[in-house]
Amino acid sequence: MPYNKISDLPEDVQDNLPKKAQEIYMAAFNSSDEEHSDWDEGRKHQYAWGAVKNAYEKKEGKWVKKD
């Protein structure tokens, strides 16, 4: 099921990621939902986290944009 807005994302995503990273997460999850309908929900979340990790990294407990 795709997400329609940031506030629909899982709490751990909302609580830990900056807004731009949340937007990346949502876009990647929704894309995987359209392109890989055979994937289960867990795999779609893994894909979304992978997209976030391409642009952000965790430093001192906070997610920051990679240089």
mmCIF file as Biopython writes it, N, C-alpha, C and O atoms, coordinates in Angstrom:
data_model
#
loop_
_atom_site.group_PDB
_atom_site.id
_atom_site.type_symbol
_atom_site.label_atom_id
_atom_site.label_alt_id
_atom_site.label_comp_id
_atom_site.label_asym_id
_atom_site.label_entity_id
_atom_site.label_seq_id
_atom_site.pdbx_PDB_ins_code
_atom_site.Cartn_x
_atom_site.Cartn_y
_atom_site.Cartn_z
_atom_site.occupancy
_atom_site.B_iso_or_equiv
_atom_site.auth_seq_id
_atom_site.auth_asym_id
_atom_site.pdbx_PDB_model_num
ATOM 1   N N  . MET A ? 1  ? 0.840  -1.175  0.000   1.0 0.0 1  A 1 
ATOM 2   C CA . MET A ? 1  ? 0.000  0.000   0.000   1.0 0.0 1  A 1 
ATOM 3   C C  . MET A ? 1  ? 0.890  1.246   0.000   1.0 0.0 1  A 1 
ATOM 4   O O  . MET A ? 1  ? 1.707  1.410   0.906   1.0 0.0 1  A 1 
ATOM 5   N N  . PRO A ? 2  ? 0.754  2.105   -0.974  1.0 0.0 2  A 1 
ATOM 6   C CA . PRO A ? 2  ? 1.588  3.309   -1.031  1.0 0.0 2  A 1 
ATOM 7   C C  . PRO A ? 2  ? 1.210  4.324   0.052   1.0 0.0 2  A 1 
ATOM 8   O O  . PRO A ? 2  ? 0.092  4.328   0.567   1.0 0.0 2  A 1 
ATOM 9   N N  . TYR A ? 3  ? 2.174  5.177   0.375   1.0 0.0 3  A 1 
ATOM 10  C CA . TYR A ? 3  ? 1.938  6.248   1.342   1.0 0.0 3  A 1 
ATOM 11  C C  . TYR A ? 3  ? 1.537  7.508   0.592   1.0 0.0 3  A 1 
ATOM 12  O O  . TYR A ? 3  ? 2.143  7.853   -0.423  1.0 0.0 3  A 1 
ATOM 13  N N  . ASN A ? 4  ? 0.519  8.192   1.092   1.0 0.0 4  A 1 
ATOM 14  C CA . ASN A ? 4  ? 0.028  9.415   0.456   1.0 0.0 4  A 1 
ATOM 15  C C  . ASN A ? 4  ? 0.648  10.678  1.030   1.0 0.0 4  A 1 
ATOM 16  O O  . ASN A ? 4  ? 0.721  11.705  0.355   1.0 0.0 4  A 1 
ATOM 17  N N  . LYS A ? 5  ? 1.097  10.600  2.284   1.0 0.0 5  A 1 
ATOM 18  C CA . LYS A ? 5  ? 1.689  11.771  2.929   1.0 0.0 5  A 1 
ATOM 19  C C  . LYS A ? 5  ? 2.690  11.326  3.990   1.0 0.0 5  A 1 
ATOM 20  O O  . LYS A ? 5  ? 2.651  10.194  4.474   1.0 0.0 5  A 1 
ATOM 21  N N  . ILE A ? 6  ? 3.577  12.235  4.334   1.0 0.0 6  A 1 
ATOM 22  C CA . ILE A ? 6  ? 4.639  11.954  5.304   1.0 0.0 6  A 1 
ATOM 23  C C  . ILE A ? 6  ? 4.069  11.428  6.620   1.0 0.0 6  A 1 
ATOM 24  O O  . ILE A ? 6  ? 4.637  10.518  7.225   1.0 0.0 6  A 1 
ATOM 25  N N  . SER A ? 7  ? 2.974  11.985  7.054   1.0 0.0 7  A 1 
ATOM 26  C CA . SER A ? 7  ? 2.395  11.580  8.343   1.0 0.0 7  A 1 
ATOM 27  C C  . SER A ? 7  ? 1.881  10.144  8.331   1.0 0.0 7  A 1 
ATOM 28  O O  . SER A ? 7  ? 1.559  9.598   9.385   1.0 0.0 7  A 1 
ATOM 29  N N  . ASP A ? 8  ? 1.801  9.528   7.157   1.0 0.0 8  A 1 
ATOM 30  C CA . ASP A ? 8  ? 1.386  8.128   7.059   1.0 0.0 8  A 1 
ATOM 31  C C  . ASP A ? 8  ? 2.558  7.156   7.223   1.0 0.0 8  A 1 
ATOM 32  O O  . ASP A ? 8  ? 2.349  5.957   7.409   1.0 0.0 8  A 1 
ATOM 33  N N  . LEU A ? 9  ? 3.788  7.671   7.153   1.0 0.0 9  A 1 
ATOM 34  C CA . LEU A ? 9  ? 4.967  6.812   7.256   1.0 0.0 9  A 1 
ATOM 35  C C  . LEU A ? 9  ? 5.056  6.178   8.641   1.0 0.0 9  A 1 
ATOM 36  O O  . LEU A ? 9  ? 4.473  6.690   9.597   1.0 0.0 9  A 1 
ATOM 37  N N  . PRO A ? 10 ? 5.788  5.058   8.755   1.0 0.0 10 A 1 
ATOM 38  C CA . PRO A ? 10 ? 5.973  4.440   10.076  1.0 0.0 10 A 1 
ATOM 39  C C  . PRO A ? 10 ? 6.599  5.428   11.063  1.0 0.0 10 A 1 
ATOM 40  O O  . PRO A ? 10 ? 7.372  6.305   10.676  1.0 0.0 10 A 1 
ATOM 41  N N  . GLU A ? 11 ? 6.259  5.275   12.316  1.0 0.0 11 A 1 
ATOM 42  C CA . GLU A ? 11 ? 6.743  6.199   13.348  1.0 0.0 11 A 1 
ATOM 43  C C  . GLU A ? 11 ? 8.258  6.260   13.419  1.0 0.0 11 A 1 
ATOM 44  O O  . GLU A ? 11 ? 8.819  7.338   13.617  1.0 0.0 11 A 1 
ATOM 45  N N  . ASP A ? 12 ? 8.944  5.111   13.258  1.0 0.0 12 A 1 
ATOM 46  C CA . ASP A ? 12 ? 10.406 5.132   13.352  1.0 0.0 12 A 1 
ATOM 47  C C  . ASP A ? 12 ? 11.023 5.968   12.235  1.0 0.0 12 A 1 
ATOM 48  O O  . ASP A ? 12 ? 12.080 6.568   12.429  1.0 0.0 12 A 1 
ATOM 49  N N  . VAL A ? 13 ? 10.387 6.015   11.087  1.0 0.0 13 A 1 
ATOM 50  C CA . VAL A ? 13 ? 10.862 6.845   9.979   1.0 0.0 13 A 1 
ATOM 51  C C  . VAL A ? 13 ? 10.623 8.314   10.317  1.0 0.0 13 A 1 
ATOM 52  O O  . VAL A ? 13 ? 11.521 9.142   10.162  1.0 0.0 13 A 1 
ATOM 53  N N  . GLN A ? 14 ? 9.431  8.632   10.772  1.0 0.0 14 A 1 
ATOM 54  C CA . GLN A ? 14 ? 9.098  10.022  11.108  1.0 0.0 14 A 1 
ATOM 55  C C  . GLN A ? 14 ? 9.950  10.546  12.263  1.0 0.0 14 A 1 
ATOM 56  O O  . GLN A ? 14 ? 10.366 11.705  12.262  1.0 0.0 14 A 1 
ATOM 57  N N  . ASP A ? 15 ? 10.201 9.689   13.239  1.0 0.0 15 A 1 
ATOM 58  C CA . ASP A ? 15 ? 10.920 10.115  14.443  1.0 0.0 15 A 1 
ATOM 59  C C  . ASP A ? 15 ? 12.426 10.258  14.226  1.0 0.0 15 A 1 
ATOM 60  O O  . ASP A ? 15 ? 13.084 10.997  14.960  1.0 0.0 15 A 1 
ATOM 61  N N  . ASN A ? 16 ? 12.980 9.566   13.233  1.0 0.0 16 A 1 
ATOM 62  C CA . ASN A ? 16 ? 14.431 9.528   13.089  1.0 0.0 16 A 1 
ATOM 63  C C  . ASN A ? 16 ? 14.998 10.253  11.880  1.0 0.0 16 A 1 
ATOM 64  O O  . ASN A ? 16 ? 16.156 10.668  11.901  1.0 0.0 16 A 1 
ATOM 65  N N  . LEU A ? 17 ? 14.219 10.413  10.844  1.0 0.0 17 A 1 
ATOM 66  C CA . LEU A ? 17 ? 14.754 10.991  9.614   1.0 0.0 17 A 1 
ATOM 67  C C  . LEU A ? 17 ? 14.347 12.449  9.437   1.0 0.0 17 A 1 
ATOM 68  O O  . LEU A ? 17 ? 13.238 12.838  9.805   1.0 0.0 17 A 1 
ATOM 69  N N  . PRO A ? 18 ? 15.253 13.262  8.868   1.0 0.0 18 A 1 
ATOM 70  C CA . PRO A ? 18 ? 14.863 14.629  8.502   1.0 0.0 18 A 1 
ATOM 71  C C  . PRO A ? 18 ? 13.790 14.586  7.414   1.0 0.0 18 A 1 
ATOM 72  O O  . PRO A ? 18 ? 13.619 13.569  6.742   1.0 0.0 18 A 1 
ATOM 73  N N  . LYS A ? 19 ? 13.081 15.682  7.249   1.0 0.0 19 A 1 
ATOM 74  C CA . LYS A ? 19 ? 11.949 15.709  6.314   1.0 0.0 19 A 1 
ATOM 75  C C  . LYS A ? 19 ? 12.339 15.285  4.900   1.0 0.0 19 A 1 
ATOM 76  O O  . LYS A ? 19 ? 11.623 14.500  4.279   1.0 0.0 19 A 1 
ATOM 77  N N  . LYS A ? 20 ? 13.451 15.783  4.383   1.0 0.0 20 A 1 
ATOM 78  C CA . LYS A ? 20 ? 13.863 15.434  3.016   1.0 0.0 20 A 1 
ATOM 79  C C  . LYS A ? 20 ? 14.128 13.931  2.900   1.0 0.0 20 A 1 
ATOM 80  O O  . LYS A ? 20 ? 13.789 13.319  1.888   1.0 0.0 20 A 1 
ATOM 81  N N  . ALA A ? 21 ? 14.722 13.345  3.917   1.0 0.0 21 A 1 
ATOM 82  C CA . ALA A ? 21 ? 14.971 11.902  3.917   1.0 0.0 21 A 1 
ATOM 83  C C  . ALA A ? 21 ? 13.653 11.130  3.986   1.0 0.0 21 A 1 
ATOM 84  O O  . ALA A ? 21 ? 13.524 10.062  3.389   1.0 0.0 21 A 1 
ATOM 85  N N  . GLN A ? 22 ? 12.684 11.670  4.710   1.0 0.0 22 A 1 
ATOM 86  C CA . GLN A ? 22 ? 11.361 11.044  4.754   1.0 0.0 22 A 1 
ATOM 87  C C  . GLN A ? 22 ? 10.717 11.064  3.369   1.0 0.0 22 A 1 
ATOM 88  O O  . GLN A ? 22 ? 10.052 10.108  2.970   1.0 0.0 22 A 1 
ATOM 89  N N  . GLU A ? 23 ? 10.920 12.158  2.644   1.0 0.0 23 A 1 
ATOM 90  C CA . GLU A ? 23 ? 10.376 12.259  1.283   1.0 0.0 23 A 1 
ATOM 91  C C  . GLU A ? 23 ? 11.028 11.226  0.368   1.0 0.0 23 A 1 
ATOM 92  O O  . GLU A ? 23 ? 10.356 10.618  -0.465  1.0 0.0 23 A 1 
ATOM 93  N N  . ILE A ? 24 ? 12.348 11.029  0.524   1.0 0.0 24 A 1 
ATOM 94  C CA . ILE A ? 24 ? 13.058 10.010  -0.255  1.0 0.0 24 A 1 
ATOM 95  C C  . ILE A ? 24 ? 12.510 8.633   0.085   1.0 0.0 24 A 1 
ATOM 96  O O  . ILE A ? 24 ? 12.251 7.822   -0.804  1.0 0.0 24 A 1 
ATOM 97  N N  . TYR A ? 25 ? 12.335 8.375   1.369   1.0 0.0 25 A 1 
ATOM 98  C CA . TYR A ? 25 ? 11.810 7.088   1.829   1.0 0.0 25 A 1 
ATOM 99  C C  . TYR A ? 25 ? 10.439 6.824   1.206   1.0 0.0 25 A 1 
ATOM 100 O O  . TYR A ? 25 ? 10.192 5.747   0.661   1.0 0.0 25 A 1 
ATOM 101 N N  . MET A ? 26 ? 9.562  7.804   1.291   1.0 0.0 26 A 1 
ATOM 102 C CA . MET A ? 26 ? 8.208  7.640   0.769   1.0 0.0 26 A 1 
ATOM 103 C C  . MET A ? 26 ? 8.223  7.413   -0.742  1.0 0.0 26 A 1 
ATOM 104 O O  . MET A ? 26 ? 7.509  6.545   -1.246  1.0 0.0 26 A 1 
ATOM 105 N N  . ALA A ? 27 ? 9.025  8.180   -1.458  1.0 0.0 27 A 1 
ATOM 106 C CA . ALA A ? 27 ? 9.097  8.032   -2.914  1.0 0.0 27 A 1 
ATOM 107 C C  . ALA A ? 27 ? 9.629  6.655   -3.299  1.0 0.0 27 A 1 
ATOM 108 O O  . ALA A ? 27 ? 9.112  6.024   -4.220  1.0 0.0 27 A 1 
ATOM 109 N N  . ALA A ? 28 ? 10.654 6.192   -2.600  1.0 0.0 28 A 1 
ATOM 110 C CA . ALA A ? 28 ? 11.231 4.881   -2.906  1.0 0.0 28 A 1 
ATOM 111 C C  . ALA A ? 28 ? 10.249 3.763   -2.572  1.0 0.0 28 A 1 
ATOM 112 O O  . ALA A ? 28 ? 10.093 2.819   -3.346  1.0 0.0 28 A 1 
ATOM 113 N N  . PHE A ? 29 ? 9.588  3.868   -1.422  1.0 0.0 29 A 1 
ATOM 114 C CA . PHE A ? 29 ? 8.613  2.842   -1.049  1.0 0.0 29 A 1 
ATOM 115 C C  . PHE A ? 29 ? 7.494  2.789   -2.081  1.0 0.0 29 A 1 
ATOM 116 O O  . PHE A ? 29 ? 7.121  1.711   -2.544  1.0 0.0 29 A 1 
ATOM 117 N N  . ASN A ? 30 ? 6.962  3.945   -2.440  1.0 0.0 30 A 1 
ATOM 118 C CA . ASN A ? 30 ? 5.859  3.990   -3.405  1.0 0.0 30 A 1 
ATOM 119 C C  . ASN A ? 30 ? 6.295  3.478   -4.772  1.0 0.0 30 A 1 
ATOM 120 O O  . ASN A ? 30 ? 5.526  2.809   -5.462  1.0 0.0 30 A 1 
ATOM 121 N N  . SER A ? 31 ? 7.511  3.785   -5.159  1.0 0.0 31 A 1 
ATOM 122 C CA . SER A ? 31 ? 8.039  3.295   -6.431  1.0 0.0 31 A 1 
ATOM 123 C C  . SER A ? 31 ? 8.139  1.773   -6.411  1.0 0.0 31 A 1 
ATOM 124 O O  . SER A ? 31 ? 7.763  1.107   -7.376  1.0 0.0 31 A 1 
ATOM 125 N N  . SER A ? 32 ? 8.644  1.229   -5.316  1.0 0.0 32 A 1 
ATOM 126 C CA . SER A ? 32 ? 8.762  -0.230  -5.225  1.0 0.0 32 A 1 
ATOM 127 C C  . SER A ? 32 ? 7.387  -0.881  -5.197  1.0 0.0 32 A 1 
ATOM 128 O O  . SER A ? 32 ? 7.214  -1.996  -5.688  1.0 0.0 32 A 1 
ATOM 129 N N  . ASP A ? 33 ? 6.417  -0.192  -4.626  1.0 0.0 33 A 1 
ATOM 130 C CA . ASP A ? 33 ? 5.057  -0.732  -4.587  1.0 0.0 33 A 1 
ATOM 131 C C  . ASP A ? 33 ? 4.487  -0.848  -5.999  1.0 0.0 33 A 1 
ATOM 132 O O  . ASP A ? 33 ? 3.765  -1.796  -6.306  1.0 0.0 33 A 1 
ATOM 133 N N  . GLU A ? 34 ? 4.813  0.120   -6.856  1.0 0.0 34 A 1 
ATOM 134 C CA . GLU A ? 34 ? 4.328  0.100   -8.239  1.0 0.0 34 A 1 
ATOM 135 C C  . GLU A ? 34 ? 5.113  -0.879  -9.105  1.0 0.0 34 A 1 
ATOM 136 O O  . GLU A ? 34 ? 4.532  -1.627  -9.891  1.0 0.0 34 A 1 
ATOM 137 N N  . GLU A ? 35 ? 6.434  -0.870  -8.956  1.0 0.0 35 A 1 
ATOM 138 C CA . GLU A ? 35 ? 7.297  -1.637  -9.849  1.0 0.0 35 A 1 
ATOM 139 C C  . GLU A ? 35 ? 7.495  -3.088  -9.427  1.0 0.0 35 A 1 
ATOM 140 O O  . GLU A ? 35 ? 7.803  -3.942  -10.258 1.0 0.0 35 A 1 
ATOM 141 N N  . HIS A ? 36 ? 7.321  -3.366  -8.150  1.0 0.0 36 A 1 
ATOM 142 C CA . HIS A ? 36 ? 7.582  -4.715  -7.628  1.0 0.0 36 A 1 
ATOM 143 C C  . HIS A ? 36 ? 6.398  -5.184  -6.782  1.0 0.0 36 A 1 
ATOM 144 O O  . HIS A ? 36 ? 6.532  -5.410  -5.579  1.0 0.0 36 A 1 
ATOM 145 N N  . SER A ? 37 ? 5.275  -5.323  -7.405  1.0 0.0 37 A 1 
ATOM 146 C CA . SER A ? 37 ? 4.064  -5.698  -6.666  1.0 0.0 37 A 1 
ATOM 147 C C  . SER A ? 37 ? 4.185  -7.080  -6.024  1.0 0.0 37 A 1 
ATOM 148 O O  . SER A ? 37 ? 3.418  -7.417  -5.123  1.0 0.0 37 A 1 
ATOM 149 N N  . ASP A ? 38 ? 5.150  -7.878  -6.490  1.0 0.0 38 A 1 
ATOM 150 C CA . ASP A ? 38 ? 5.346  -9.203  -5.913  1.0 0.0 38 A 1 
ATOM 151 C C  . ASP A ? 38 ? 6.152  -9.163  -4.613  1.0 0.0 38 A 1 
ATOM 152 O O  . ASP A ? 38 ? 6.210  -10.162 -3.896  1.0 0.0 38 A 1 
ATOM 153 N N  . TRP A ? 39 ? 6.778  -8.015  -4.299  1.0 0.0 39 A 1 
ATOM 154 C CA . TRP A ? 39 ? 7.543  -7.897  -3.061  1.0 0.0 39 A 1 
ATOM 155 C C  . TRP A ? 39 ? 6.595  -7.785  -1.872  1.0 0.0 39 A 1 
ATOM 156 O O  . TRP A ? 39 ? 5.522  -7.190  -1.967  1.0 0.0 39 A 1 
ATOM 157 N N  . ASP A ? 40 ? 7.016  -8.370  -0.748  1.0 0.0 40 A 1 
ATOM 158 C CA . ASP A ? 40 ? 6.218  -8.192  0.464   1.0 0.0 40 A 1 
ATOM 159 C C  . ASP A ? 40 ? 6.550  -6.829  1.088   1.0 0.0 40 A 1 
ATOM 160 O O  . ASP A ? 40 ? 7.496  -6.157  0.679   1.0 0.0 40 A 1 
ATOM 161 N N  . GLU A ? 41 ? 5.772  -6.452  2.057   1.0 0.0 41 A 1 
ATOM 162 C CA . GLU A ? 41 ? 5.907  -5.138  2.701   1.0 0.0 41 A 1 
ATOM 163 C C  . GLU A ? 41 ? 7.309  -4.921  3.272   1.0 0.0 41 A 1 
ATOM 164 O O  . GLU A ? 41 ? 7.872  -3.833  3.146   1.0 0.0 41 A 1 
ATOM 165 N N  . GLY A ? 42 ? 7.865  -5.950  3.894   1.0 0.0 42 A 1 
ATOM 166 C CA . GLY A ? 42 ? 9.196  -5.837  4.483   1.0 0.0 42 A 1 
ATOM 167 C C  . GLY A ? 42 ? 10.260 -5.518  3.455   1.0 0.0 42 A 1 
ATOM 168 O O  . GLY A ? 42 ? 11.145 -4.701  3.708   1.0 0.0 42 A 1 
ATOM 169 N N  . ARG A ? 43 ? 10.185 -6.148  2.308   1.0 0.0 43 A 1 
ATOM 170 C CA . ARG A ? 43 ? 11.157 -5.903  1.232   1.0 0.0 43 A 1 
ATOM 171 C C  . ARG A ? 43 ? 11.036 -4.472  0.712   1.0 0.0 43 A 1 
ATOM 172 O O  . ARG A ? 43 ? 12.043 -3.841  0.393   1.0 0.0 43 A 1 
ATOM 173 N N  . LYS A ? 44 ? 9.830  -3.968  0.627   1.0 0.0 44 A 1 
ATOM 174 C CA . LYS A ? 44 ? 9.614  -2.589  0.173   1.0 0.0 44 A 1 
ATOM 175 C C  . LYS A ? 44 ? 10.220 -1.587  1.161   1.0 0.0 44 A 1 
ATOM 176 O O  . LYS A ? 44 ? 10.772 -0.563  0.759   1.0 0.0 44 A 1 
ATOM 177 N N  . HIS A ? 45 ? 10.111 -1.892  2.453   1.0 0.0 45 A 1 
ATOM 178 C CA . HIS A ? 45 ? 10.715 -1.018  3.463   1.0 0.0 45 A 1 
ATOM 179 C C  . HIS A ? 45 ? 12.242 -1.085  3.379   1.0 0.0 45 A 1 
ATOM 180 O O  . HIS A ? 45 ? 12.911 -0.064  3.542   1.0 0.0 45 A 1 
ATOM 181 N N  . GLN A ? 46 ? 12.800 -2.268  3.127   1.0 0.0 46 A 1 
ATOM 182 C CA . GLN A ? 46 ? 14.250 -2.392  2.953   1.0 0.0 46 A 1 
ATOM 183 C C  . GLN A ? 46 ? 14.719 -1.544  1.773   1.0 0.0 46 A 1 
ATOM 184 O O  . GLN A ? 46 ? 15.739 -0.861  1.857   1.0 0.0 46 A 1 
ATOM 185 N N  . TYR A ? 47 ? 13.982 -1.592  0.694   1.0 0.0 47 A 1 
ATOM 186 C CA . TYR A ? 47 ? 14.300 -0.812  -0.503  1.0 0.0 47 A 1 
ATOM 187 C C  . TYR A ? 47 ? 14.279 0.685   -0.175  1.0 0.0 47 A 1 
ATOM 188 O O  . TYR A ? 47 ? 15.165 1.431   -0.591  1.0 0.0 47 A 1 
ATOM 189 N N  . ALA A ? 48 ? 13.275 1.106   0.563   1.0 0.0 48 A 1 
ATOM 190 C CA . ALA A ? 48 ? 13.151 2.521   0.932   1.0 0.0 48 A 1 
ATOM 191 C C  . ALA A ? 48 ? 14.312 2.958   1.826   1.0 0.0 48 A 1 
ATOM 192 O O  . ALA A ? 48 ? 14.866 4.040   1.632   1.0 0.0 48 A 1 
ATOM 193 N N  . TRP A ? 49 ? 14.683 2.126   2.802   1.0 0.0 49 A 1 
ATOM 194 C CA . TRP A ? 49 ? 15.825 2.459   3.654   1.0 0.0 49 A 1 
ATOM 195 C C  . TRP A ? 49 ? 17.101 2.525   2.830   1.0 0.0 49 A 1 
ATOM 196 O O  . TRP A ? 49 ? 17.955 3.373   3.088   1.0 0.0 49 A 1 
ATOM 197 N N  . GLY A ? 50 ? 17.246 1.652   1.847   1.0 0.0 50 A 1 
ATOM 198 C CA . GLY A ? 50 ? 18.412 1.687   0.969   1.0 0.0 50 A 1 
ATOM 199 C C  . GLY A ? 50 ? 18.515 3.005   0.223   1.0 0.0 50 A 1 
ATOM 200 O O  . GLY A ? 50 ? 19.604 3.557   0.068   1.0 0.0 50 A 1 
ATOM 201 N N  . ALA A ? 51 ? 17.382 3.504   -0.235  1.0 0.0 51 A 1 
ATOM 202 C CA . ALA A ? 51 ? 17.365 4.790   -0.941  1.0 0.0 51 A 1 
ATOM 203 C C  . ALA A ? 51 ? 17.792 5.922   -0.010  1.0 0.0 51 A 1 
ATOM 204 O O  . ALA A ? 51 ? 18.533 6.818   -0.415  1.0 0.0 51 A 1 
ATOM 205 N N  . VAL A ? 52 ? 17.331 5.881   1.219   1.0 0.0 52 A 1 
ATOM 206 C CA . VAL A ? 52 ? 17.721 6.901   2.200   1.0 0.0 52 A 1 
ATOM 207 C C  . VAL A ? 52 ? 19.228 6.825   2.450   1.0 0.0 52 A 1 
ATOM 208 O O  . VAL A ? 52 ? 19.907 7.850   2.497   1.0 0.0 52 A 1 
ATOM 209 N N  . LYS A ? 53 ? 19.743 5.609   2.609   1.0 0.0 53 A 1 
ATOM 210 C CA . LYS A ? 53 ? 21.167 5.434   2.918   1.0 0.0 53 A 1 
ATOM 211 C C  . LYS A ? 53 ? 22.074 5.838   1.761   1.0 0.0 53 A 1 
ATOM 212 O O  . LYS A ? 53 ? 23.264 6.074   1.969   1.0 0.0 53 A 1 
ATOM 213 N N  . ASN A ? 54 ? 21.538 5.922   0.554   1.0 0.0 54 A 1 
ATOM 214 C CA . ASN A ? 54 ? 22.329 6.421   -0.574  1.0 0.0 54 A 1 
ATOM 215 C C  . ASN A ? 54 ? 22.590 7.918   -0.450  1.0 0.0 54 A 1 
ATOM 216 O O  . ASN A ? 54 ? 23.608 8.414   -0.934  1.0 0.0 54 A 1 
ATOM 217 N N  . ALA A ? 55 ? 21.685 8.632   0.190   1.0 0.0 55 A 1 
ATOM 218 C CA . ALA A ? 55 ? 21.793 10.090  0.293   1.0 0.0 55 A 1 
ATOM 219 C C  . ALA A ? 55 ? 22.130 10.587  1.697   1.0 0.0 55 A 1 
ATOM 220 O O  . ALA A ? 55 ? 22.619 11.706  1.856   1.0 0.0 55 A 1 
ATOM 221 N N  . TYR A ? 56 ? 21.875 9.773   2.707   1.0 0.0 56 A 1 
ATOM 222 C CA . TYR A ? 56 ? 22.074 10.173  4.099   1.0 0.0 56 A 1 
ATOM 223 C C  . TYR A ? 56 ? 22.907 9.131   4.827   1.0 0.0 56 A 1 
ATOM 224 O O  . TYR A ? 56 ? 22.957 7.964   4.438   1.0 0.0 56 A 1 
ATOM 225 N N  . GLU A ? 57 ? 23.559 9.580   5.895   1.0 0.0 57 A 1 
ATOM 226 C CA . GLU A ? 57 ? 24.292 8.669   6.761   1.0 0.0 57 A 1 
ATOM 227 C C  . GLU A ? 57 ? 24.039 9.071   8.206   1.0 0.0 57 A 1 
ATOM 228 O O  . GLU A ? 57 ? 23.680 10.211  8.500   1.0 0.0 57 A 1 
ATOM 229 N N  . LYS A ? 58 ? 24.232 8.117   9.090   1.0 0.0 58 A 1 
ATOM 230 C CA . LYS A ? 58 ? 23.994 8.382   10.496  1.0 0.0 58 A 1 
ATOM 231 C C  . LYS A ? 58 ? 25.312 8.787   11.150  1.0 0.0 58 A 1 
ATOM 232 O O  . LYS A ? 58 ? 26.282 8.028   11.143  1.0 0.0 58 A 1 
ATOM 233 N N  . LYS A ? 59 ? 25.333 9.992   11.715  1.0 0.0 59 A 1 
ATOM 234 C CA . LYS A ? 59 ? 26.506 10.504  12.418  1.0 0.0 59 A 1 
ATOM 235 C C  . LYS A ? 59 ? 26.076 10.942  13.805  1.0 0.0 59 A 1 
ATOM 236 O O  . LYS A ? 59 ? 25.159 11.746  13.969  1.0 0.0 59 A 1 
ATOM 237 N N  . GLU A ? 60 ? 26.754 10.398  14.790  1.0 0.0 60 A 1 
ATOM 238 C CA . GLU A ? 60 ? 26.467 10.737  16.182  1.0 0.0 60 A 1 
ATOM 239 C C  . GLU A ? 60 ? 24.985 10.600  16.502  1.0 0.0 60 A 1 
ATOM 240 O O  . GLU A ? 60 ? 24.409 11.425  17.211  1.0 0.0 60 A 1 
ATOM 241 N N  . GLY A ? 61 ? 24.379 9.545   15.967  1.0 0.0 61 A 1 
ATOM 242 C CA . GLY A ? 61 ? 22.987 9.245   16.268  1.0 0.0 61 A 1 
ATOM 243 C C  . GLY A ? 61 ? 21.956 10.001  15.455  1.0 0.0 61 A 1 
ATOM 244 O O  . GLY A ? 61 ? 20.755 9.829   15.667  1.0 0.0 61 A 1 
ATOM 245 N N  . LYS A ? 62 ? 22.407 10.846  14.516  1.0 0.0 62 A 1 
ATOM 246 C CA . LYS A ? 62 ? 21.464 11.623  13.697  1.0 0.0 62 A 1 
ATOM 247 C C  . LYS A ? 62 ? 21.724 11.369  12.225  1.0 0.0 62 A 1 
ATOM 248 O O  . LYS A ? 62 ? 22.866 11.183  11.806  1.0 0.0 62 A 1 
ATOM 249 N N  . TRP A ? 63 ? 20.650 11.364  11.441  1.0 0.0 63 A 1 
ATOM 250 C CA . TRP A ? 63 ? 20.763 11.204  9.999   1.0 0.0 63 A 1 
ATOM 251 C C  . TRP A ? 63 ? 21.088 12.550  9.373   1.0 0.0 63 A 1 
ATOM 252 O O  . TRP A ? 63 ? 20.366 13.528  9.564   1.0 0.0 63 A 1 
ATOM 253 N N  . VAL A ? 64 ? 22.202 12.587  8.613   1.0 0.0 64 A 1 
ATOM 254 C CA . VAL A ? 64 ? 22.634 13.808  7.945   1.0 0.0 64 A 1 
ATOM 255 C C  . VAL A ? 64 ? 22.902 13.514  6.474   1.0 0.0 64 A 1 
ATOM 256 O O  . VAL A ? 64 ? 23.263 12.398  6.101   1.0 0.0 64 A 1 
ATOM 257 N N  . LYS A ? 65 ? 22.719 14.535  5.654   1.0 0.0 65 A 1 
ATOM 258 C CA . LYS A ? 65 ? 22.955 14.392  4.216   1.0 0.0 65 A 1 
ATOM 259 C C  . LYS A ? 65 ? 24.434 14.129  3.970   1.0 0.0 65 A 1 
ATOM 260 O O  . LYS A ? 65 ? 25.296 14.779  4.562   1.0 0.0 65 A 1 
ATOM 261 N N  . LYS A ? 66 ? 24.721 13.172  3.092   1.0 0.0 66 A 1 
ATOM 262 C CA . LYS A ? 66 ? 26.110 12.881  2.744   1.0 0.0 66 A 1 
ATOM 263 C C  . LYS A ? 66 ? 26.702 14.051  1.976   1.0 0.0 66 A 1 
ATOM 264 O O  . LYS A ? 66 ? 26.007 14.754  1.243   1.0 0.0 66 A 1 
ATOM 265 N N  . ASP A ? 67 ? 28.002 14.243  2.162   1.0 0.0 67 A 1 
ATOM 266 C CA . ASP A ? 67 ? 28.705 15.323  1.449   1.0 0.0 67 A 1 
ATOM 267 C C  . ASP A ? 67 ? 28.888 14.997  -0.010  1.0 0.0 67 A 1 
ATOM 268 O O  . ASP A ? 67 ? 29.458 15.794  -0.755  1.0 0.0 67 A 1 
#
